[in-house]
Amino acid sequence: MRWDFIFHRDFITDADKRSYITFLSNLLKDKAYVALAYMTGILPIAKYSSGSELNMFAEYTMVSEELYSDSFGFTDSEVDELYGRYLKRQTVRRVTKEGLKDWYDGYHTKSGKRVYNPRSVVLSLMNNNLGNYWTSSGSYDEIYYYVSRNVDSVRDDLAQMIAGIPAAASVREYAASSMNLTTKDEIFSAMVVYGFLSFENGMVSIPNRELMDKFCEVLREAKEAE
């Protein structure tokens, strides 16, 4: 269940969000028929649940918690297994393991493991093609807003990241739940939560070729819009 879907919709009002939280609480909290409720999403429940409405959930993220952190993407061993199936199925092979790493690897878990973008790996192997499978969405438009206006010189740091130089950042995962971002730390936090940047040891960087292409596109569009 993608719990935070409605929070990304422009037509949803604050009253709708409050009603939705109340609905989830009434549906799941302290109910004898609920043995386990598993919900996925980008935004933290704690940000939207005031008081004790949804305090029965434990939140696990790739950046802040080591437990389950390697479940947020494909590990090397999982990609090896999928690539083995690909080799058996394809007679004309246009995808290499090195190519998968270059295009879709680069994210870091709390424990320090590197993980791949799972959707892009699957599509690349299915299509027998290394390419950009990143989907533009509402989050892409929101990020573009801050880059195009160079809020807190964020565009300058992104240009350095494209050149391979990481930038220091204090990542707070709750930042992605608000698009009223005023500092680089808040903007980079949102980019990490949405998967645009990788975070490790207090530094943010562009994780792979797939995202490098996207950021080059964003900076080019921002420059043309000036």
Secondary structure, DSSP 8 states (H G I E B T S, - for coil): -BTTGGGG-TT--HHHHHHHHHHHHHHHTT-TT-S----B-SS-HHHH--TTTTTT-----TTT-STTGGGSSB-HHHHHHHHHHHHHH-SS----HHHHHHHH--EE-TTS-EEB-HHHHHHHHHHT---------HHHHHHHHHHHTTGGGHHHHHHHHHTT--EE----GGGGG-S---SHHHHHHHHHHHTSSEEETTEEE--SHHHHHHHHHHHHHHHHH-
